[in-house]
């Protein structure tokens, strides 16, 4: 069995830092190399790195067992192409890109290389969402009539040690905005209830945050079973809500990520069943990284592949431009 010895992380912002710490916790013996811009802010983790590169061509000369791309999304495909040509396994943070046009050549090359590529939609690795999926598959509530998904948070509180106006999330040119930044919800909606047969989106900037991207989104979709799906995304509300309600012909199932619970209410029963799942926020990132390691060392298929990630980007592109042809 192949053993991972040497990994490169591209980008050491908040998510790159999280991946660095996760690897150190899981596999302290793995050598972690960094690829950073020279003008990047100093990070205390740099002293723990094996090597620091400031030029991607220098990093390409390193004998690497895997690469984690945690840079802003406009850079993902260009960086990934360089390592894909060397057949090095890749973990690309979500979204796979901010621009669909960048993806087509990449998709062709991925097929020809048959390389390992995992895309970082981390909710797929959470215990509570996977339990929710199993409950849905038991068909307790009958036919799904209507699904309500909401993720509402406050961007200035995401990274309290930095000015949110300067972060990727707030800047259009860096791939910011609620559609791309909060696309975890779009991914799991498509995973659990897709494919979408028809959908429409309303996107707006509340002006509350003084940024140049959409901070509120409403997506209304219909899937192949005529179920209506309502997805609300925003990062301008000074509160925190993250849930999924499924209204069925026989009852209701509610997943509350914040409370860590799944509630089932059936029309035929007077009682409400509540399942508490104790899961620390870091656990899904640990599960995700362990999965990436297994993909490399045991040759298993990535849980979220390039084609699935491109499908999410197609939905986002259509939400931004209703005239876009998805075919």
C-alpha positions in Angstrom: 0.0 0.0 0.0 1.2 3.5 -0.9 2.1 5.6 2.1 1.8 9.4 2.0 5.0 11.1 3.0 5.0 14.5 1.3 2.1 16.9 0.6 1.8 20.4 -0.8 -0.8 22.9 0.4 -1.4 25.9 -1.9 -2.6 28.8 0.0 -2.5 29.4 3.8 -5.7 31.4 4.4 -8.3 30.2 6.8 -9.1 26.9 5.0 -5.5 26.2 4.1 -4.6 26.7 7.8 -7.4 24.3 8.8 -6.1 21.6 6.5 -2.5 22.1 7.7 -3.6 21.6 11.3 -5.8 18.6 10.4 -2.9 16.8 8.7 -0.6 17.6 11.6 -3.2 16.1 14.0 -3.8 13.0 11.9 -0.3 12.3 10.5 2.4 14.3 12.2 5.0 12.5 10.2 3.8 13.8 6.8 6.0 16.5 5.4 3.8 19.5 4.6 5.1 22.0 2.0 3.5 25.3 1.3 3.1 27.4 -1.9 2.4 31.0 -1.0 2.5 34.4 -2.5 5.5 36.5 -1.3 3.2 39.3 -0.3 1.0 37.0 1.8 0.5 37.8 5.5 2.8 35.9 7.8 1.4 32.7 9.4 2.8 31.1 12.5 2.5 27.7 10.8 5.2 28.5 8.3 7.9 27.5 10.8 6.3 24.0 10.9 6.4 23.5 7.1 9.0 21.3 5.4 9.5 23.8 2.5 8.0 27.0 1.4 7.7 27.8 -2.3 6.8 31.1 -3.8 6.9 29.9 -7.4 4.7 27.0 -8.6 7.4 25.8 -11.0 9.7 25.2 -8.0 6.9 23.3 -6.2 6.4 21.1 -9.3 10.0 19.7 -8.9 9.2 18.4 -5.4 8.4 14.6 -5.1 4.8 15.0 -3.9 2.2 12.4 -2.9 -0.7 14.8 -3.0 -1.6 18.5 -3.4 -4.3 20.5 -1.6 -5.4 23.6 -3.5 -6.8 26.1 -1.0 -6.2 29.3 -3.0 -9.0 31.6 -4.2 -11.3 29.8 -6.7 -10.2 31.8 -9.8 -6.8 30.1 -9.4 -7.9 26.5 -8.8 -8.1 25.2 -12.4 -4.8 26.7 -13.6 -3.0 25.4 -10.5 -4.6 22.0 -10.7 -3.8 21.5 -14.4 0.0 21.8 -13.7 -0.1 19.0 -11.1 -2.6 16.9 -13.0 -0.1 16.7 -15.8 2.2 15.0 -13.4 -0.6 12.6 -12.3 -0.4 13.8 -8.6 -3.6 13.3 -6.5 -5.5 16.5 -5.9 -7.8 17.9 -3.2 -9.4 21.0 -4.6 -11.3 23.2 -2.2 -14.9 24.2 -3.2 -15.9 25.7 -5.5 -13.9 24.0 -8.2 -13.7 27.3 -9.9 -15.6 30.6 -10.2 -15.8 30.2 -14.0 -17.3 27.3 -16.0 -15.3 28.1 -19.1 -12.1 27.1 -17.2 -13.5 23.7 -16.5 -14.0 22.0 -19.9 -10.4 21.4 -20.8 -9.7 20.4 -17.2 -12.6 17.9 -17.3 -11.2 16.3 -20.5 -7.7 16.0 -19.0 -9.1 14.5 -15.8 -10.8 11.7 -17.9 -7.6 11.0 -19.9 -5.4 10.9 -16.8 -7.8 8.9 -14.6 -6.3 10.8 -11.7 -7.5 11.0 -8.1 -9.3 14.4 -7.5 -11.5 15.2 -4.5 -13.4 18.4 -4.3 -13.9 19.9 -0.8 -17.7 19.9 -0.2 -17.1 19.0 3.4 -20.7 18.6 4.5 -20.8 15.3 2.6 -18.3 14.1 5.3 -20.4 15.2 8.3 -22.0 12.5 10.5 -25.3 14.3 10.8 -25.9 14.9 7.1 -25.1 11.2 6.3 -27.5 10.1 9.0 -30.2 12.4 7.6 -29.7 10.8 4.2 -30.3 7.4 5.6 -33.5 8.5 7.3 -34.7 10.0 4.1 -34.0 6.8 2.2 -36.3 4.9 4.7 -39.2 6.8 3.2 -40.9 7.5 6.5 -42.7 10.6 5.4 -43.9 9.3 2.1 -43.6 11.4 -1.1 -41.5 14.6 -0.8 -43.7 17.6 -1.4 -41.5 20.5 -0.5 -38.0 21.0 0.8 -36.8 24.1 2.6 -33.0 24.7 3.0 -31.6 27.7 4.8 -28.1 28.9 5.7 -28.0 32.3 7.2 -24.9 33.8 8.9 -23.0 37.0 9.3 -19.9 37.5 7.2 -18.1 39.9 9.6 -18.1 37.2 12.3 -16.5 34.5 10.1 -12.9 35.5 10.5 -12.7 37.9 13.4 -9.0 38.4 13.1 -9.2 40.0 9.7 -11.2 42.7 7.9 -14.0 40.9 6.1 -14.1 43.5 3.3 -10.6 42.3 2.2 -11.4 38.6 2.3 -12.1 36.4 -0.7 -15.8 36.1 0.3 -16.4 39.8 -0.2 -14.6 40.3 -3.6 -16.1 39.4 -7.0 -12.7 39.1 -8.6 -11.6 36.5 -6.1 -14.7 34.3 -6.5 -16.7 35.8 -3.6 -20.4 36.1 -3.1 -23.0 34.0 -1.4 -23.6 31.6 -4.3 -20.0 30.4 -4.5 -19.1 30.8 -0.8 -22.2 29.1 0.5 -22.4 26.5 -2.2 -22.2 23.6 0.3 -26.0 23.9 0.6 -26.4 23.7 -3.2 -24.2 20.7 -3.3 -26.1 18.7 -0.6 -29.4 19.8 -2.1 -28.4 18.3 -5.4 -26.9 15.3 -3.7 -30.0 14.5 -1.7 -32.8 15.8 -3.9 -31.4 16.3 -7.4 -31.2 16.5 -10.3 -33.0 19.8 -10.7 -35.3 19.8 -13.7 -36.0 23.5 -13.5 -34.9 26.3 -11.2 -34.8 30.1 -10.9 -32.8 32.4 -8.6 -33.0 35.8 -7.2 -29.7 37.4 -6.0 -29.3 40.7 -4.3 -26.8 42.9 -2.4 -28.4 44.2 0.8 -25.8 47.0 1.0 -25.5 46.2 4.7 -21.9 45.0 4.4 -20.6 47.5 1.8 -19.1 44.8 -0.5 -19.4 44.2 -4.2 -21.0 40.7 -4.3 -24.4 39.3 -3.7 -25.0 38.6 0.0 -28.5 37.1 -0.3 -29.8 34.4 -2.7 -33.1 32.6 -3.1 -33.2 29.5 -5.4 -36.5 27.8 -6.2 -36.1 24.5 -8.0 -38.2 21.5 -9.1 -36.6 18.0 -9.2 -37.5 15.0 -11.3 -40.1 13.8 -8.7 -42.0 17.2 -8.9 -40.7 18.2 -5.4 -40.4 21.9 -4.8 -37.0 22.9 -3.3 -36.4 26.3 -1.7 -32.8 27.3 -0.9 -32.1 30.5 1.0 -28.5 31.6 1.4 -27.2 34.8 3.0 -24.2 36.1 4.9 -25.7 39.5 5.9 -28.0 38.5 8.8 -26.7 38.9 12.3 -27.7 35.5 13.5 -27.0 31.9 12.6 -29.5 29.4 11.1 -28.6 26.3 9.1 -31.3 23.7 8.5 -33.2 21.5 6.1 -36.9 20.7 6.4 -38.5 18.0 4.2 -42.3 18.2 4.1 -43.8 14.8 2.9 -47.2 13.3 2.4 -46.9 11.5 5.7 -45.0 14.0 7.9 -41.9 16.1 8.4 -38.2 15.6 8.8 -36.0 18.5 10.1 -32.2 18.6 10.2 -30.8 21.4 12.3 -27.1 21.7 11.9 -26.7 24.3 14.7 -28.5 22.2 17.3 -27.1 19.0 16.0 -30.5 17.2 15.9 -32.8 15.5 13.5 -36.6 15.7 14.2 -39.2 13.4 12.7 -42.9 14.1 12.9 -45.4 11.7 11.4 -49.1 12.5 10.8 -50.0 9.1 12.1 -48.2 9.5 15.4 -48.7 12.1 18.2 -45.1 12.0 19.4 -42.1 13.7 17.9 -38.9 11.7 17.6 -35.7 13.7 18.2 -32.2 12.3 17.4 -29.3 14.2 18.9 -25.9 13.8 17.1 -22.9 15.1 19.0 -20.4 16.2 16.4 -17.7 18.8 16.7 -17.3 21.1 13.8 -13.7 19.9 13.2 -14.8 16.3 12.8 -16.1 16.6 9.3 -12.8 18.1 8.2 -11.0 15.3 9.8 -13.3 12.8 8.1 -12.7 14.6 4.8 -8.9 14.5 5.1 -8.9 10.8 6.1 -11.0 10.1 3.0 -8.4 11.9 0.9 -5.7 9.8 2.4 -7.7 6.6 1.6 -8.2 7.7 -1.9 -4.4 8.0 -2.4 -3.3 5.0 -0.3 -6.2 2.5 -1.0 -7.2 3.7 -4.4 -10.9 4.4 -3.5 -13.1 6.7 -5.5 -13.4 10.3 -4.2 -16.7 11.1 -2.5 -17.1 14.3 -4.4 -15.6 14.2 -7.9 -14.9 16.7 -10.6 -18.1 16.0 -12.6 -20.3 16.6 -9.5 -18.4 19.8 -8.7 -18.9 21.1 -12.2 -22.6 20.3 -11.9 -22.8 22.6 -8.9 -20.9 25.3 -10.8 -23.4 24.9 -13.7 -26.3 25.6 -11.2 -24.4 28.6 -9.9 -23.7 29.9 -13.4 -27.4 29.6 -14.3 -28.4 31.4 -11.1 -26.1 34.3 -12.1 -27.2 34.3 -15.7 -30.6 32.9 -16.5 -29.8 32.8 -20.2 -27.0 30.3 -19.7 -27.6 27.0 -21.4 -26.9 24.1 -19.1 -26.6 21.5 -21.8 
